[in-house]
Amino acid sequence: MNLKKAIPLLLASLLLFSCNSTKQITYFQDLPEEVLEEVTQPKQIVVQPEDKISIIVNCRDPQLSDLFNLPIITHRVGQGEYSNLGSQSQQVLNYTIDLEGNIDFPVLGKLNIGGKTRAEIAQYIKERLISEDLVKDPVVTVEFVNLSFAVLGEVKTPGRFSIDRDKVTLLDAISRAGDLTIYGKRDNVLVLREEEDGKQAAYSVDLTSAKQLYASPVYYLRQNDVVYVEPNSVRARQSTINGNNVRSTSFWISLASLLTSIGILIFD
């Protein structure tokens, strides 16, 4: 009879540990349908000083469009003795936004594009070309060149990742880094950002709460943002002197106490 009483107690204890562990690693634990109404407005990437972009103008007359494009440089691929000297690669020169948000554009001169999205830059240049009767049918293409964000800490593949789209979310960044490891704190992910006034700011995001995540000002990332995933207590204990122990001494003491209690119930 005592054995029958002990088994449910053991199962309940294991279930308690399991539930506690699940709550620490599960995303979006408060995701009712109404949370979706609180998603922050989509924010597209805007160019900032020292960003590099490429701008290409095309029209029916190739010679005319060349007037508004930076030169294309050609360099040989391979430098070794057995490299293919006939293989060449072409690269369009890029614009670097200065500290005032300007670029020096062919024919049009200085253009202030700081704080604009890719689409806004393309539309602005297109309107200038048409209004000044320079090109009747221009097609303007703008691409990011050196924009990126970094992901550090307890993720599978930390590193710096390029921005190749107009909108990048914190979830996109975590996916690019291969997701958090089992040792990553999901309730306190930090995003470090340089604000427009030049000051550094740190934001904490709880990935276990969909409501907090979607309402966060850093749900949509900017270029040069740094995402840091803090290690949890298990990982922190592994970095101590007893780092080769999977758990701390207190864990084994608690486990021994639990087994002792079960043994007393069984053999009582």
Phi and psi in degrees as a GROMACS rama.xvg file:
@    title "Ramachandran Plot"
@    xaxis  label "Phi"
@    yaxis  label "Psi"
@TYPE xy
-63.203  -35.5663  ASN-2
-64.6149  -38.6251  LEU-3
-65.8645  -33.2699  LYS-4
-73.4221  -32.4905  LYS-5
-73.0331  -36.3998  ALA-6
-61.37  -47.9852  ILE-7
-59.8548  -35.2899  PRO-8
-63.7343  -42.3232  LEU-9
-64.1649  -43.9485  LEU-10
-63.6835  -39.5042  LEU-11
-64.7215  -38.6561  ALA-12
-64.763  -44.8757  SER-13
-62.7237  -39.9672  LEU-14
-64.2926  -37.2552  LEU-15
-63.2504  -45.0498  LEU-16
-63.6067  -39.6471  PHE-17
-64.8448  -44.5691  SER-18
-63.8208  -41.7731  CYS-19
-61.9625  -41.4942  ASN-20
-66.2209  -40.618  SER-21
-63.2168  -39.2032  THR-22
-65.0542  -24.8728  LYS-23
-81.3656  -20.5717  GLN-24
-119.639  -6.02649  ILE-25
-88.3488  129.974  THR-26
-79.992  159.086  TYR-27
50.5921  53.5193  PHE-28
-75.3167  -14.4017  GLN-29
-118.539  53.7477  ASP-30
-102.988  69.9065  LEU-31
-77.3157  168.595  PRO-32
-63.7638  -33.1227  GLU-33
-69.2254  -17.4816  GLU-34
-62.2907  -32.6911  VAL-35
-61.2855  -22.2249  LEU-36
-73.5961  -14.3667  GLU-37
-100.847  11.2816  GLU-38
-64.4986  134.698  VAL-39
-63.7556  154.052  THR-40
-62.365  137.16  GLN-41
-56.8979  132.93  PRO-42
-119.795  119.339  LYS-43
-84.9973  155.582  GLN-44
-67.1634  131.337  ILE-45
-115.801  147.974  VAL-46
-76.5539  147.886  VAL-47
-129.865  165.995  GLN-48
-53.0345  140.244  PRO-49
77.9342  -1.26452  GLU-50
-71.3648  150.343  ASP-51
-112.764  134.908  LYS-52
-137.611  158.713  ILE-53
-111.351  139.771  SER-54
-130.439  122.155  ILE-55
-123.393  129.449  ILE-56
-107.817  128.978  VAL-57
-124.49  148.792  ASN-58
-155.837  -176.705  CYS-59
-66.2972  -29.5448  ARG-60
-100.004  103.397  ASP-61
-58.3122  -38.3903  PRO-62
-65.6241  -35.4885  GLN-63
-69.6268  -43.0867  LEU-64
-65.8957  -29.3644  SER-65
-61.7013  -24.7239  ASP-66
-65.1168  -23.7855  LEU-67
-107.7  9.14958  PHE-68
-115.374  140.937  ASN-69
-65.8095  154.042  LEU-70
-58.6083  151.272  PRO-71
-98.1657  121.729  ILE-72
-94.8222  148.511  ILE-73
-120.605  130.964  THR-74
-135.197  152.221  HIS-75
-79.5629  144.53  ARG-76
-92.8744  123.922  VAL-77
94.8991  139.119  GLY-78
-122.321  -9.53152  GLN-79
-77.3233  174.762  GLY-80
-62.847  -33.3354  GLU-81
-103.208  17.1322  TYR-82
-72.2658  155.279  SER-83
-80.9902  100.812  ASN-84
-67.9887  -17.9443  LEU-85
-84.5657  -11.5595  GLY-86
-83.9715  126.789  SER-87
-131.29  156.962  GLN-88
-130.647  141.846  SER-89
-110.323  143.665  GLN-90
-142.209  131.178  GLN-91
-82.4779  133.727  VAL-92
-64.6463  150.305  LEU-93
-110.426  161.73  ASN-94
-97.9847  139.628  TYR-95
-112.189  122.264  THR-96
-71.4918  128.848  ILE-97
-80.6165  -178.423  ASP-98
-65.1053  -21.8307  LEU-99
-93.1015  2.49609  GLU-100
83.7477  21.1663  GLY-101
-107.806  157.973  ASN-102
-131.963  157.281  ILE-103
-101.119  103.906  ASP-104
-97.6593  139.255  PHE-105
-55.3672  136.232  PRO-106
70.2871  -51.7045  VAL-107
-72.1387  -23.177  LEU-108
83.8579  -145.544  GLY-109
-75.5241  128.37  LYS-110
-122.763  132.149  LEU-111
-92.9266  108.849  ASN-112
-121.751  3.15948  ILE-113
-59.4684  136.297  GLY-114
82.1763  7.81872  GLY-115
-104.129  152.867  LYS-116
-82.2738  172.707  THR-117
-59.1623  -45.0431  ARG-118
-64.5985  -39.0282  ALA-119
-67.2354  -38.4223  GLU-120
-63.7171  -46.4812  ILE-121
-61.5483  -43.5416  ALA-122
-66.5071  -39.5174  GLN-123
-62.2737  -47.2603  TYR-124
-67.3847  -39.9609  ILE-125
-60.0653  -44.8596  LYS-126
-65.0426  -37.0785  GLU-127
-66.0255  -42.0978  ARG-128
-64.126  -39.6805  LEU-129
-74.5545  -45.0086  ILE-130
-65.744  -30.1459  SER-131
-93.3493  11.2136  GLU-132
55.9964  41.0606  ASP-133
-95.7718  -41.0159  LEU-134
-140.312  132.758  VAL-135
-83.2935  -35.4276  LYS-136
-129.824  56.4007  ASP-137
-75.4388  145.996  PRO-138
-120.217  114.933  VAL-139
-107.955  126.104  VAL-140
-116.792  126.762  THR-141
-118.635  131.933  VAL-142
-131.809  146.104  GLU-143
-74.7832  148.357  PHE-144
-117.637  -54.8617  VAL-145
-115.13  13.7676  ASN-146
-74.7408  136.482  LEU-147
-159.566  169.637  SER-148
-136.566  163.936  PHE-149
-121.774  145.508  ALA-150
-126.798  122.904  VAL-151
-126.242  166.594  LEU-152
94.0405  -144.488  GLY-153
-82.914  70.1846  GLU-154
-127.887  164.805  VAL-155
-67.4297  -44.7774  LYS-156
-131.932  81.4968  THR-157
-65.1115  154.655  PRO-158
159.933  -172.407  GLY-159
-103.81  135.202  ARG-160
-125.062  139.625  PHE-161
-77.2151  152.27  SER-162
-99.6161  116.087  ILE-163
-121.119  16.0181  ASP-164
-143.957  169.049  ARG-165
-79.1554  -25.9064  ASP-166
-129.205  126.055  LYS-167
-129.345  124.711  VAL-168
-100.004  167.18  THR-169
-61.3909  -35.4806  LEU-170
-66.9387  -35.6451  LEU-171
-59.9449  -44.3322  ASP-172
-62.5162  -43.9636  ALA-173
-66.2674  -37.1748  ILE-174
-65.0755  -42.2554  SER-175
-61.2512  -30.8074  ARG-176
-88.5313  7.202  ALA-177
83.3127  16.8417  GLY-178
76.2777  164.117  ASP-179
-70.311  148.761  LEU-180
-76.1093  172.951  THR-181
-65.6316  -17.0401  ILE-182
-95.7824  3.1431  TYR-183
-84.747  137.975  GLY-184
-76.3736  112.127  LYS-185
-83.2627  -15.6923  ARG-186
-97.1365  6.66394  ASP-187
-154.155  63.7326  ASN-188
-87.2285  128.444  VAL-189
-98.4188  139.418  LEU-190
-121.345  117.623  VAL-191
-97.0778  129.468  LEU-192
-140.85  140.37  ARG-193
-91.1979  115.732  GLU-194
-75.802  172.771  GLU-195
-63.3085  -26.044  GLU-196
-85.1232  5.77525  ASP-197
88.8019  -5.88749  GLY-198
-83.0596  145.67  LYS-199
-85.2024  134.609  GLN-200
-127.876  147.876  ALA-201
-122.339  129.199  ALA-202
-118.309  137.433  TYR-203
-102.939  133.275  SER-204
-125.704  130.992  VAL-205
-98.7602  105.283  ASP-206
-73.3039  -14.6031  LEU-207
-79.4284  -10.6698  THR-208
-116.096  109.295  SER-209
-62.7064  -36.2567  ALA-210
-61.6541  -46.4695  LYS-211
-69.9334  -39.2654  GLN-212
-61.7121  -51.3205  LEU-213
-68.91  -25.4513  TYR-214
-89.6906  -5.07783  ALA-215
-69.7765  141.239  SER-216
-67.7264  -11.9421  PRO-217
-109.775  16.4027  VAL-218
-59.9974  -40.4633  TYR-219
-96.4355  122.184  TYR-220
-83.2521  161.342  LEU-221
-117.24  167.978  ARG-222
-62.6516  144.329  GLN-223
74.1597  4.98329  ASN-224
-65.0724  148.387  ASP-225
-121.433  121.133  VAL-226
-100.249  123.919  VAL-227
-121.858  125.091  TYR-228
-102.988  113.925  VAL-229
-74.9766  141.028  GLU-230
-71.724  146.822  PRO-231
-81.2945  -178.34  ASN-232
-64.5116  -31.4582  SER-233
-63.7383  -47.1234  VAL-234
-65.0825  -37.4916  ARG-235
-63.297  -39.9055  ALA-236
-67.3147  -32.1928  ARG-237
-67.9992  -20.2087  GLN-238
-90.1595  1.5293  SER-239
-84.9128  -173.427  THR-240
-58.6448  -36.8178  ILE-241
-91.2466  40.9786  ASN-242
-64.3507  -23.8301  GLY-243
-77.7133  -4.38251  ASN-244
-87.6363  131.084  ASN-245
-65.4595  -35.9149  VAL-246
-124.816  165.107  ARG-247
-77.5024  170.048  SER-248
-61.491  -37.9092  THR-249
-61.9298  -31.2858  SER-250
-63.6726  -46.111  PHE-251
-68.7216  -33.9236  TRP-252
-64.1679  -43.7291  ILE-253
-63.9091  -41.7401  SER-254
-63.7792  -42.9881  LEU-255
-63.5201  -38.1875  ALA-256
-63.7937  -40.6534  SER-257
-64.7793  -44.4814  LEU-258
-65.1429  -36.8561  LEU-259
-62.9948  -43.1421  THR-260
-62.8245  -40.5923  SER-261
-65.7334  -39.9124  ILE-262
-63.3244  -37.7315  GLY-263
-65.0739  -39.5807  ILE-264
-66.4268  -36.4747  LEU-265
-71.0984  -44.8714  ILE-266
-97.7169  1.20791  PHE-267
